[in-house]
Amino acid sequence: MPRIRVLVVDDAVVMRRMITEVLGADPELEVVGVAANGKIALQKIPQVNPDVITLDVEMPEMDGLQTVRELRKTYPKLPVLMFSTLTMKGAGATLDALAAGATDYVTKPANVGNVTEGLARLQAELIPKIKLHCRHVLPLTGAIQPPPPRATGPAGIKLAPTKGQIVTPEVFCIGCSTGGPNALVTLFSGITVPLPVPGLIVQHMPPLFTKMLAERLDKNSPNRFYEGEEGQLVEAGSVYIAPGGRHMEVVREGTRVRLRLHDGPPENSCRPAVDVLFRSIATVYGSSILALIMTGMGQDGLRGCELIRERGGRVLTQDEATSVVWGMPGYIAQSGLADKVLPLPQLAGEVLRRLPVRTLHPIR
């Protein structure tokens, strides 16, 4: 039986041992090499021929970001999982690495009581992502299995029937996960005017990472991006990202809508969860909703999109070819909930056509 070959790159001996121990205990994985920095790792790749690399962000001589940039010149498709600390510096470096071509990331165990707990957290977070991104080596199993294709047309996609009057959206909401940060950059680089409605996003990320993501998106956009705060007024031309580790909802107060944050139980193993946000949006905005599900693992957002469709709202999804993982958007597309399934480069134009700038961007 084939096994996934892993190269572990980290300057800390203790962390290399922990990762090696966790991965070595899984019969479908094999650690074929270790390296203390990126320079050594680049030399070892042709020697050990890994299927995936776990790469520390902060290392001497050649750090993770430099390594990704150099590695992508020769190995454009080799999966690279960044291993970062849960700090602002770590968050910024990880986002830089993703922009440079890293495939995904995992945060190092922090604030754990003992080694056993740290190993358990590594096992729960790292192994599923390795198997997900190496599905060309082994078939996916368990919770990370994407939805099976249905015999309903090309690629199993069945578009939602258009029923009733098309209502002008009063809100634009997005759910995404694995591959989402880069997808959001691409999406909003194509939205070159202030949104005529508020935008709300759930991107599965830990604390600090969501704040850094909001700051980066804000730099090159005519829209204002915020990490959502309790009681914050929801306004057109502003986009609010759910903070890592907290659910975000909207509540109506008279003619105004505000954000509500809470620490309710995770849904779909996620907090923040797309379903939590989308349910509240369906309650507050009714049929005046434009929702978008982009690249991501799992099925978070499926129940929320079902409710949005029931209320008369519209749903778009990213297609399989341009998704890093076609889990979240795949469930929507293959459940018949999507009005359109489009490549990432076409999503911005479709969003603008459906928002209430009717004279400039009519619905087609």
C-alpha positions as CSV (number, residue, x, y, z in Angstrom):
1,M,0.0,0.0,0.0
2,P,1.5,3.4,-0.9
3,R,2.2,5.9,1.9
4,I,2.4,9.7,1.8
5,R,6.0,10.8,1.9
6,V,6.6,13.8,4.2
7,L,9.6,16.1,4.6
8,V,9.6,17.9,7.9
9,V,11.4,21.2,8.0
10,D,11.8,23.0,11.4
11,D,14.8,24.5,13.2
12,A,13.6,23.3,16.6
13,V,14.7,19.8,17.5
14,V,11.8,19.3,19.9
15,M,9.2,20.3,17.3
16,R,10.8,18.1,14.6
17,R,10.6,15.2,17.0
18,M,6.9,15.9,17.8
19,I,5.9,16.2,14.2
20,T,7.9,13.0,13.3
21,E,6.3,11.1,16.1
22,V,2.8,12.1,15.2
23,L,3.1,11.4,11.5
24,G,5.1,8.2,12.0
25,A,2.2,6.7,14.1
26,D,-0.2,6.9,11.1
27,P,0.1,3.9,8.8
28,E,-0.7,6.0,5.7
29,L,2.2,8.4,6.3
30,E,6.0,8.1,6.2
31,V,8.5,10.8,7.3
32,V,11.3,10.4,4.6
33,G,13.5,13.3,5.9
34,V,13.9,16.2,8.2
35,A,15.7,19.5,7.8
36,A,16.7,22.4,10.1
37,N,16.2,25.2,7.6
38,G,15.0,25.9,4.1
39,K,18.4,25.7,2.5
40,I,18.9,22.1,3.7
41,A,15.3,21.3,2.7
42,L,15.8,22.4,-0.9
43,Q,18.9,20.1,-1.1
44,K,16.9,17.2,0.3
45,I,13.8,17.4,-1.9
46,P,15.4,15.6,-5.0
47,Q,17.0,13.1,-2.6
48,V,13.9,12.0,-0.7
49,N,11.2,12.8,-3.3
50,P,8.5,13.9,-0.8
51,D,4.7,14.1,-1.6
52,V,4.3,17.0,0.9
53,I,6.5,19.3,3.0
54,T,5.7,20.8,6.4
55,L,7.6,24.0,6.6
56,D,8.3,26.2,9.7
57,V,7.9,29.9,9.1
58,E,10.7,31.3,11.3
59,M,14.1,29.6,10.7
60,P,17.7,30.8,10.5
61,E,19.7,31.1,7.2
62,M,16.6,30.5,5.0
63,D,13.2,31.1,6.5
64,G,9.9,29.6,5.4
65,L,8.9,32.5,3.1
66,Q,12.2,32.5,1.3
67,T,12.0,28.7,1.0
68,V,8.5,28.8,-0.6
69,R,9.6,31.4,-3.1
70,E,12.6,29.4,-4.1
71,L,10.9,26.0,-4.1
72,R,8.1,27.2,-6.4
73,K,10.6,27.9,-9.1
74,T,11.3,24.2,-9.5
75,Y,8.3,22.5,-7.8
76,P,5.2,24.5,-8.7
77,K,2.7,21.8,-7.5
78,L,4.4,20.2,-4.5
79,P,2.1,20.7,-1.5
80,V,3.7,22.9,1.2
81,L,2.0,23.3,4.6
82,M,3.3,26.2,6.6
83,F,3.8,25.7,10.4
84,S,3.4,29.0,12.2
85,T,3.2,30.4,15.7
86,L,-0.1,32.0,16.8
87,T,1.4,35.5,16.9
88,M,0.9,38.6,14.8
89,K,4.4,38.0,13.3
90,G,3.6,34.4,12.6
91,A,0.2,35.4,11.1
92,G,1.8,38.0,8.8
93,A,4.5,35.6,7.7
94,T,2.0,32.8,7.0
95,L,-0.2,35.1,4.8
96,D,3.0,36.2,2.9
97,A,3.9,32.5,2.4
98,L,0.4,31.7,1.1
99,A,0.6,34.6,-1.3
100,A,4.0,33.3,-2.5
101,G,2.5,29.8,-3.2
102,A,2.3,27.8,0.0
103,T,-0.7,25.4,-0.1
104,D,-2.0,25.7,3.4
105,Y,-1.0,26.2,7.0
106,V,-1.2,24.8,10.5
107,T,-0.6,26.7,13.7
108,K,1.8,25.2,16.3
109,P,0.3,23.9,19.5
110,A,0.2,26.7,22.0
111,N,-1.0,27.0,25.6
112,V,-1.2,23.2,26.0
113,G,-0.9,21.6,29.3
114,N,1.5,18.8,28.4
115,V,3.3,17.0,25.6
116,T,0.5,14.5,25.2
117,E,-2.0,17.3,24.6
118,G,0.3,18.9,22.1
119,L,0.7,15.7,20.2
120,A,-3.1,15.2,20.1
121,R,-3.6,18.7,18.7
122,L,-1.0,18.1,16.0
123,Q,-2.6,14.8,15.1
124,A,-6.1,16.4,14.8
125,E,-5.0,19.4,12.7
126,L,-1.9,18.4,10.7
127,I,-2.7,14.8,9.5
128,P,-6.1,15.6,7.9
129,K,-4.6,18.5,5.9
130,I,-1.7,16.3,4.8
131,K,-4.1,13.7,3.5
132,L,-6.4,16.3,1.9
133,H,-3.6,17.8,-0.1
134,C,-2.1,14.4,-1.0
135,R,-5.3,12.8,-2.3
136,H,-3.4,12.0,-5.5
137,V,-1.4,9.5,-3.4
138,L,-4.2,8.1,-1.2
139,P,-8.0,8.3,-1.6
140,L,-9.7,10.6,0.9
141,T,-11.5,8.9,3.8
142,G,-13.8,10.0,6.6
143,A,-14.8,13.6,7.3
144,I,-12.6,15.1,4.6
145,Q,-14.3,13.2,1.8
146,P,-15.7,15.6,-0.7
147,P,-19.3,15.1,-1.9
148,P,-19.7,12.4,-4.5
149,P,-20.7,13.6,-8.0
150,R,-24.4,13.3,-8.9
151,A,-25.6,12.4,-12.3
152,T,-27.2,15.8,-12.8
153,G,-25.2,17.3,-15.6
154,P,-21.6,18.4,-16.2
155,A,-19.4,17.6,-13.1
156,G,-22.5,16.7,-11.1
157,I,-23.8,20.3,-10.9
158,K,-27.4,21.1,-10.9
159,L,-28.1,24.8,-10.8
160,A,-30.9,26.1,-8.5
161,P,-34.1,26.9,-10.4
162,T,-34.9,30.6,-10.6
163,K,-38.2,31.1,-8.8
164,G,-40.1,34.3,-8.1
165,Q,-38.9,37.9,-8.5
166,I,-35.2,38.7,-8.3
167,V,-34.9,40.9,-5.2
168,T,-32.1,43.6,-5.0
169,P,-29.5,42.3,-2.5
170,E,-29.1,44.4,0.7
171,V,-26.1,42.3,1.9
172,F,-23.3,40.3,0.4
173,C,-22.0,37.4,2.5
174,I,-19.0,35.0,1.9
175,G,-17.9,31.7,3.4
176,C,-14.5,30.1,2.7
177,S,-11.8,28.1,4.3
178,T,-8.7,26.3,2.8
179,G,-7.4,28.5,0.0
180,G,-9.7,31.3,1.1
181,P,-7.2,34.1,1.9
182,N,-5.8,34.1,-1.7
183,A,-9.2,33.7,-3.2
184,L,-10.5,36.7,-1.2
185,V,-7.6,38.8,-2.6
186,T,-8.5,37.8,-6.1
187,L,-12.2,38.4,-5.6
188,F,-11.8,41.9,-4.1
189,S,-9.1,42.9,-6.6
190,G,-11.9,42.6,-9.2
191,I,-14.3,44.7,-7.1
192,T,-12.9,48.1,-7.9
193,V,-15.8,50.2,-6.6
194,P,-17.2,50.5,-3.1
195,L,-19.9,47.9,-2.4
196,P,-23.4,49.4,-2.4
197,V,-24.2,46.9,0.5
198,P,-22.3,45.6,3.5
199,G,-20.1,42.6,3.1
200,L,-19.7,39.9,5.8
201,I,-17.1,37.1,5.7
202,V,-16.4,33.9,7.6
203,Q,-12.9,32.6,6.7
204,H,-11.8,29.7,8.9
205,M,-8.7,31.1,10.6
206,P,-7.4,31.3,14.2
207,P,-7.3,34.5,16.3
208,L,-4.8,37.2,15.0
209,F,-4.9,35.8,11.5
210,T,-8.3,37.2,10.8
211,K,-7.2,40.7,12.0
212,M,-4.1,40.5,9.8
213,L,-6.2,39.3,6.8
214,A,-8.6,42.3,7.2
215,E,-5.7,44.7,7.3
216,R,-4.2,43.3,4.2
217,L,-7.4,43.4,2.2
218,D,-8.1,46.9,3.3
219,K,-4.9,48.3,1.9
220,N,-5.7,47.8,-1.8
221,S,-9.5,48.2,-1.9
222,P,-12.0,51.0,-2.2
223,N,-14.0,49.1,0.5
224,R,-13.2,49.3,4.2
225,F,-12.3,46.0,5.8
226,Y,-12.6,45.2,9.5
227,E,-12.2,42.3,11.9
228,G,-15.7,42.3,13.3
229,E,-16.3,43.8,16.8
230,E,-19.2,43.4,19.1
231,G,-22.0,45.9,18.4
232,Q,-20.3,47.3,15.3
233,L,-22.7,49.0,12.9
234,V,-23.0,47.2,9.6
235,E,-22.7,49.7,6.7
236,A,-22.5,49.7,2.9
237,G,-18.9,49.9,1.6
238,S,-17.6,48.0,4.6
239,V,-16.6,44.4,4.8
240,Y,-16.5,42.6,8.2
241,I,-14.5,39.4,8.8
242,A,-15.5,37.2,11.7
243,P,-12.7,37.1,14.3
244,G,-10.9,33.9,14.7
245,G,-12.3,31.8,17.6
246,R,-15.7,33.6,17.8
247,H,-19.0,33.2,16.0
248,M,-20.3,36.3,14.2
249,E,-24.0,37.1,13.6
250,V,-26.1,40.1,12.6
251,V,-29.0,41.5,14.6
252,R,-31.4,44.3,13.6
253,E,-32.1,47.2,15.9
254,G,-34.8,49.3,14.3
255,T,-33.5,50.4,11.0
256,R,-29.9,49.5,11.8
257,V,-28.0,46.3,11.7
258,R,-25.2,45.5,14.1
259,L,-22.7,42.7,14.7
260,R,-23.1,40.2,17.5
261,L,-20.1,38.1,18.6
262,H,-20.3,35.1,20.9
263,D,-18.5,32.0,22.0
264,G,-21.2,29.4,21.3
265,P,-20.2,25.8,20.6
266,P,-18.4,25.1,17.3
267,E,-20.5,24.1,14.3
268,N,-19.1,21.8,11.7
269,S,-16.0,21.7,14.0
270,C,-15.6,25.5,13.3
271,R,-15.8,28.7,15.2
272,P,-16.4,31.0,13.5
273,A,-18.8,29.0,11.4
274,V,-20.4,30.1,8.1
275,D,-23.7,28.5,9.0
276,V,-24.0,30.6,12.1
277,L,-23.5,33.8,10.2
278,F,-25.7,32.8,7.3
279,R,-28.6,31.8,9.5
280,S,-28.6,35.2,11.1
281,I,-28.4,36.9,7.8
282,A,-31.4,34.9,6.5
283,T,-33.3,36.0,9.6
284,V,-32.4,39.7,9.2
285,Y,-32.4,40.2,5.5
286,G,-34.9,37.7,4.2
287,S,-34.8,37.4,0.4
288,S,-32.4,40.4,-0.1
289,I,-29.2,38.3,0.1
290,L,-26.4,37.5,-2.2
291,A,-24.2,34.7,-0.8
292,L,-21.0,33.2,-2.1
293,I,-19.2,30.0,-1.0
294,M,-15.6,29.7,-2.1
295,T,-12.8,27.2,-1.7
296,G,-12.7,25.3,1.5
297,M,-12.7,21.9,3.3
298,G,-15.8,20.4,4.7
299,Q,-19.5,21.4,4.4
300,D,-19.8,24.5,6.6
301,G,-22.2,26.8,4.9
302,L,-24.5,24.1,3.4
303,R,-27.3,24.6,6.0
304,G,-27.0,28.3,5.9
305,C,-27.3,28.4,2.1
306,E,-30.3,26.1,2.3
307,L,-32.0,28.6,4.6
308,I,-31.0,31.6,2.4
309,R,-32.5,29.8,-0.6
310,E,-35.7,29.1,1.3
311,R,-36.0,32.8,2.1
312,G,-35.5,33.7,-1.6
313,G,-31.9,34.8,-1.5
314,R,-29.3,34.0,-4.2
315,V,-26.2,31.8,-3.9
316,L,-23.0,31.7,-6.0
317,T,-20.2,29.2,-5.7
318,Q,-16.6,28.9,-6.9
319,D,-16.0,26.0,-9.4
320,E,-13.9,23.0,-8.8
321,A,-11.0,23.8,-11.2
322,T,-10.1,27.1,-9.4
323,S,-10.7,25.8,-5.8
324,V,-7.8,24.6,-3.7
325,V,-10.4,22.3,-2.1
326,W,-13.8,21.8,-3.6
327,G,-15.5,20.8,-0.3
328,M,-17.6,23.7,0.8
329,P,-18.5,25.0,-2.7
330,G,-18.9,21.4,-3.9
331,Y,-21.6,20.6,-1.4
332,I,-23.5,23.7,-2.5
333,A,-23.1,23.0,-6.2
334,Q,-24.1,19.4,-6.0
335,S,-27.0,20.0,-3.7
336,G,-28.7,22.2,-6.3
337,L,-28.5,25.4,-4.2
338,A,-26.3,27.5,-6.5
339,D,-27.6,30.0,-9.0
340,K,-24.2,29.9,-10.7
341,V,-21.0,28.0,-10.4
342,L,-18.1,30.1,-11.7
343,P,-14.3,30.2,-11.9
344,L,-12.7,32.5,-9.4
345,P,-11.7,35.2,-11.9
346,Q,-15.3,35.6,-13.0
347,L,-16.9,35.9,-9.5
348,A,-16.2,39.6,-9.0
349,G,-18.0,40.5,-12.2
350,E,-21.0,38.3,-11.3
351,V,-21.2,39.9,-7.8
352,L,-21.2,43.4,-9.2
353,R,-23.9,42.5,-11.8
354,R,-26.2,41.2,-9.0
355,L,-25.7,44.1,-6.6
356,P,-27.9,47.2,-6.9
357,V,-25.7,49.3,-9.3
358,R,-28.3,48.4,-11.9
359,T,-27.6,51.0,-14.5
360,L,-23.9,50.0,-14.7
361,H,-24.1,46.3,-13.9
362,P,-27.4,44.8,-15.0
363,I,-28.2,41.2,-14.1
364,R,-27.7,38.8,-17.0
